[in-house]
Amino acid sequence: MTSRVTLVSPTIGPSLRQARFDDDGSIDAEQAARARAAAGSLPRAVHVVVSPSVRCRETAVALGLRGEDAPGLAALDVGRWRGLTLDEVAAAEPEAVARWLTDPDAAPHGGESVKDVCTRVGNWLDAAAETDGRTLAMVEPEVVRAAVVHALGMPTGAFWRLDVPPLTATELSGRTGRWNLRLGHPLDTPDAPTDR
């Protein structure tokens, strides 16, 4: 059985614009309008799931998606760094930030390590491989990174080397142990180029 999983990244939120560790804030009217403009551009799916973040839920609504909550696809837990800017954390804890960005097992913020999020998302992806038909998942960029790392059997350290732009879809097809990847392509919006 071949499964298809489409991972959709949400619009930009205020935290991302400010290089701030996500504080689970809402998207603004402009970004909601961008998502509404892309409504209908996603493939039909048998199963739709949404990460529990406000940004993912609001983007899903703007795209016209109705899906079930997927706690296993939650954003990377950054513990006490949540809501702070990267500059603030780097000034206060430079060694901790350096360790976090280079050691996938490190969680100096008291939250989740990159290895942990890759394992959690990998477990979800393995289960999704048993779903007949397409699964569409609205998830934070770090969840897309973790899924790609797992699907391609990449070293966990590659996590930070993958960029996931907002309002893009990354497609995985295949089955556990052998996935094919179609890298993030922009959703069809009036101001986004498309390769379709």
Secondary structure by P-SEA (a helix, b strand, c coil): cbbbbbbbbbccccccccccccccccccaaaaaaaaaaccccccccbbbbcccaaaaaaaaaaccccccccccccccccccccccaaaaaaacaaaaaaaaccccccccccccaaaaaaaaaaaaaaaaacccbbbbbccaaaaaaaaaaaacccccccccccccccbbbbbcccccbbbbbcccccccccccccc
